[in-house]
Amino acid sequence: MVSTGMVGRGTALGMVLLSLLAVPAQAASATTAAESASSAAKSATSTARSATSAAEGMPAPDLAGLQQVLRSALAEGAPGAMARIDDNGTVHRAAEGVADRATGRAISTDDRFRAGSVTKSFSTVVLLQLVDEGRLDLDTSVNTYLPGLLPDDQITVRHLLSHRSGLYDYTNDMFEQTVPGFESVRNKVFTLQELLDLSLRKPLTDKPGTTFRYSNTNFVVVGQLIEKLTGHSLGTEYRDRIIAPLKLRDTSYVHPNTAIPGRHTKGYLRPDETGAPLVDSTRQTVSWAQSAGAMISSTRDLDTFFSALLRGRLLPAGLLTQMQQWVPVNSTQGYGLGLRRRDLSCGISVYGHTGTVQGYYTYSFTSKDGQRSITAVANTSNNSNVLGVMARTLEAAFCGKPAAAPTGPTARATTPRGPYAEHHVDRYEDIAPGIARH
């Protein structure tokens, strides 16, 4: 069973649904300014906390820099962008732009949104808790638990969680054309088996266990394992093992319902055609993703989740260590078991996951000790410039104010470029990862 001192299965908590607040268009900038002022006030009271963070090797967050990153996301085409930092008890909030283009309501860190592939970390925690309970083994063939499901007996549970199974990602075909692909599945309800069958139309991309290749199919199979081994729905397991024990008041798995409950930020999908209007993609089943990307959450709840995870509240130490056995993604990123590592320009590494679902980009990461977390969201997708800009929220949150750039003849050689100097690292999305989005 789950080790003593960790949260695990619990009684489901009722979710309080906040009424959707409509604010006139002219109120958006005022609300944003008020939220920024609130952030500044909180920052002024956090001297002691910041000193503690610095003593632990992290400078104080660069709140002005964070606000500027969000403004840059708007300049690149996002209707709104927001971020919340939880720093060992001190909270900083920042927001720019609108949550609803029709009403002009300002985006707020209190809003709910679709978290996309951050769902993969939730799915991984559930599966690893089942490992802790002795219900499955990471290095056993998936076909042992789901006989005949996969075309190769060598594909293990670990291969799924680390994206090394070789299973083709069906979303590359589903969303090769962004808006038509989305509209074709917006209201459709799939079974997990139907999604897997879409993948199995293609041969394995690699020999199992050899190559990291991000594929949503892996976590479709993870969902099948969870439901087979527990006899419960995915929503029940997320609720009982994570949402209720951590008191995540804004997090839910509502598949196949299409609405986001309560106050939320609307999502806007950018078409492939230059100059075409944004598409309101808020309402959808997200049945095309399910255990790979259908979670709804908030900045507060995702900060709480990743902080709890890295502090050891969800998994025993041994499994948390295995979750952080990294497969290289590129020179500044690694992927463990349903967990990403990003190495920042200041030498700090952070841990969490990114999320892309139609209309939303999410970065949710925490420090090694779980004491400082950030969740940053822009309410658009299919926009690689916004995706790259939002990655810089991590630098502002964990690296603090950048050092003054050197000048003179040695500047080119001595200026650190950092992992976000170019956007090519981030141009591939969690959705349709085999396609470079526009």
N, C-alpha and C positions, 0 to 999 in steps of 0.2 A: 504493500500500500504506500501511498504518498508519505514521505518521511515526516516525523514530528517537527512542528515549527513552520512547515510550509502550508500554503493554502492549497486546497484541492477541491474535491467535490463538496458541495454545500447546498443549502436551501436556496431555491431561486428567489431572487428579489423582484418585487414589482417595479416596473419602470415608470417613473413619473414623466409624462409626456408634456413638454412645454409647448404652449401655444405659439404658433408662428406669428412673429411680430412684423408688421409692415410699417415702414418709416418712409416718409416722403423723400424724393430724390435729393433735395437740398440738404437733408439731414445726414447724408452719407459722410461728407467730409467732416462735419462737426463731430459725429460719433467717432470717426477715426481719430480725430485730434484729441478727443476726450480719452480714448483708450491709450493713445500715446502719452498723454499727460499722466495717466494713471501709472503707466510703466515707469515714467521718470520719477514719480513720487515713491514708488516701491523701491526703485534703484537707490534713491537717496537714503532710505532707511536700512539698506543692506550692507553697510560698511563691514560689519563684523563677519557676516557670511562670506563676503567677497574675499576678505583677508584669509579666511579658512580655506576657501577654494584655492587661492594662490599658494598657500602653504602646502597644499596637496598636489601642486604642480600645474594647476589650471589658473590662468589669469581671469579676472572678472569678465563677464560677457560684454561685448561691444554693442550696446543697445542702439546707439546712433547708427552704427554700421548695419545692424540688423534691419532697422527701419529703412535704410537706403536700399538694401537688397530687395525688400518688398516693393519699394517704389520702382526699382528696375524691372521687376517682374511685370508690373503694370505697363511700363514703357514697352515691354516686349509683347504685350497682347493679352495678359491675364486681366479679367474684370476685377478680381480681388486677390489678395494674398494676406496670410496671417501666420503668426508664430507665437508659441508659448514656451518659455523656458522655466523649468522647475529646478531651482538651484539649492538643494539641501534645505528646503523649507521656505525659500524666497522665490516668489513667482514674478516673472516679467512677461508682459504681453505687448504685442505689436500687431497692428493691422492697417491695411491700406486698401481702398477701393470698395467695391460693392459685392454683396452676397446675392443680390437679385437685380439684374439689369432692367427689369420692367418697372419695379417700384423704386429703385435706387437705394434700397436698404443697405446700410453699411455692413461689411463683413465683420464678424466678431469671433474671438477665440472661444466664445461660449457656443458657437454653432456646431451642429453635427455635420458630417460629410461622409462620403464613401471613401473608405480607407484603402481600397484596392489590395495590392499584394502584401500589405502589412498583415493581412489575414493569414499568410503563410506562416508567420511566427506564432500566431494563435494555434493553428493546426499542428505545428510542430510540438508545442508545449503539451497539447492533449496527447499526441502520440507518444511522446517521451514519458509522460506520466503513466501511460499504459505499459511502457517498457519497465518502469520502476515497479509496477504492480506484477511483473512477470508474465504479462499476457502476450508479449512478442519480443523478438530479439532483433537488434539493428542489423546484424550481419547474416540473417536468414533470408532465404529467397521469399519474395513477395508471394510467389505461387504456393508456398507452404500454407499461407493463411487464406489465400483466395485462389484455389486450385484452377489452373488453366487460364488464368486471367491474362497473363503477359506472355509474349512470344519467346521469351528467353528466361530460363530458370536461374540464370546468373544475376538477374536484377534483384538486388537486396533492398530492404527498407532503408538502409543508409544511403544507397544510391539515389533513391527518390528524394530524400531530404536534402541532399547535397547537389542535386541537379546533375547527376552523373549516370543516369539510367540509360540514356540514348533514346528515350521515347520522344518522338516528334511532337512539336508544339502545334496543335491544331489551330491555335489563334492566328498563326502566321497566314493561314488560308482564309480564316473567318474574317479578318480585318485587313486584308491586303488593300482594300479600298475602305477608307476610314468611315465615312458617314453611311454609305450604302451597307457596309458590313454591320455597323451598329444598328441601323434601322431594321435589318433583317432579323436581329435577335433581341431587340429591345424588350419585347413582350413575350418572348418564347420561353418555355419551360423545358429544360433538358433533364434527363436523369444523368447521374455520374457515369453510368455505363455508356450512354449515348455519346458523351464527350470523349470518353476513352476510345470508343469505336472510330470517331473522327481521326484520332491520332493513329490508330492501328492500320488505317488505309495506306500509310506510308511506312517504309522500312525504318529500322532503328538508324539513328544518325551516327552513332558511335558504338563501339564495343562497351558494354556495361562496366562502369568503374574506372574508365580511362580518362574521359574528357568532361570538363565543366561546360554544360550548354544549358542555359536557363530555359526551362520548359514548364508551362502551366500544367501540362499533362501529369507531371510528377505529383502535384498536389491534388489533382483529381483522384489519383489512386490513393493518396494519403487519406482523403475523405472516405473512400470506400473501405479502407482498413479500419478507420475509426468507427464507422457505422456497423461493420461486420463484427468487430471484436467487442463492442459495447452493447449492441442491440438497440441503440438509441440514435436519434437524429443528430446531425452535426450541431444544430442550434441548441439542443439540450446539453450536449457535452461542453460546448463553449460556455454556456450559462453556468452550469454546475461546477465546472472545474476552474474557471477563470473570472468570468464577469461578476458572479455573485460574491465569491470570496474576496475579490479586490474592490468590491463596491463601485464598479464602473457604471456610473449612472447614465451615461450616454451611449453605451456600446450595445449593439444588438446584431442579430443575424436574422433578418426578416424574410429571406428567400422562401417563396418566390414572390412575395409582395413587392410592388413597384415603388412605393412611397418611402421617403425618409421620415420617420416619426419626429414630431416636435420641431423646434426652431432649428433651421438648417441652412447651409449655404448651397445655392444652386450650382450645378456644374455645367460648363459650356465647352462643347467639343468643336475644335477648329476643323473645317473641311480641308481636303487636300488642295482644292482649287484656290489659287491666290485671290484674295479679295472677297471670297464668298462669306456670307454672314455666319456667325457662330450659331451652333445648334444647341438648344437647351436639352441636355442629356440626363437631367436629374432623375426622372422617373424611368426605371427599368428594372427588370427582374434580377439582373446580374447572374442569371442562371448559366450563362456561358462560362462563369468562373467558379462559383460556389466556394468550396474549401480552398481554392487558389486565390480568391479575391473579392468576396461578397460582404465583408464586414462593414458595418456603419459604426462610427466612433466620433470622438472629439479630441481636441489637442490635450485637454486635461487627462482624459482616460488613457490615451496612448503614452503620454509621459509616465503615468502611473504604472501601466503595464510593463514597459521596458525597464523602468527603474526596479520594479519588483522582481523581474526576471533576472537581471544582473546582480541583484542583492541576494539571490538564492531563495526567494520566497515561493517560487513555483516548481523548482526542480532540485533534487539533491545535487551536491557538489560534483559528483562524478559525471552525471549526465549533463550538467551545465558546462563542464569542461569539454565533453565530447561535442556539445553544440558549437564550441569554439575551436574545433579542429578545421583549419581553413584550407580551402582549395583556392589557389590564385585565380582572380578574375582579370586583373591587370596589375600594373606596378603600384597602385595605391588602394586596391580593393581586394578583399577576400570574401568567400562565402563558406559558411559552416553548415550547420543543420538548420535550415529555415531562418538563418540569421546572417546579416551582412556586417562586414567590418570595413570602415573607411578610414584611411590614414590621412590626417590633415597636414597642412603645410607647417604647423608649429611642432610636429612630432607626436601629437596626441592621436590616438586611435579611438574611434567611437563605434558603437554597436547598436544595431537595430534593423530596420528594413525600409525600403522605399515602396511606394504604392502608386500605381497608375490604373485608373479606371476611367471610362469616358467622362471627361469634364473635370477631373481632379488629379493633381500631382501631390503626393505626400512624401515628406522626409521625416522619419521618426527615429531618433537615435539617442543613446545615453552613454555616459562615461563608463569606464571599466568597473568602477565601484557602484554604479547606479545612482550617484548622488547629484549629477546634473544631467537633465534630459531636455531635449527640444523636439517639438513636433511643429513642422511648418507645412502649410498647405496653400496651393494656388488653385483657383477654381476654373482651370482649363486643362486641355491635353491636346495631343498631336501638335505640340509646339516645342521643338527642341531647345529654342532659346530660353523659354520660360523654365524648362526642366533644368538646364544648365545653371541659370541664375539662381534658382531656389536651392541648389546644392551649396551655394555660398552662405546660406543661413547657418550651416554647421561651423564654418570658420568663425563667424561672428559670435556664435554661442560658446565655443570651446577654446578658441585661440585668442579672443580679446582683440584689442585694437592692434592693427598691423604696425610693424616698425616702419619708420620713415624710409622710403626708398632711397638707396644710394644714388649719388650723382657722379658725373665725371666719366673718364674713359673706362673705369672698371665696372660701371653700373651693369652692363650687359652680362658680365661674367658672374657678378655677385648677387644679383637680384633673384631671390627664390621664386620659381614659377609656381610651385604648388600644384595639387591635383586638379584644381579647377581653372587653370590658366587657359585651357581649351575646353570646348564643350563636347569634343568627340567622345570623351569618357561616358557622357550621359545621353548620347543621342539615341540609344536603344532603350525602348520602354519595356516595363514589365509585361505589358500587354503587347502581343505580337513582337516578341524580342528579336526575331529574325529579320525584322523590317526596320530600316532606319527611317524614323518618322520625319516629317517635314519641319 
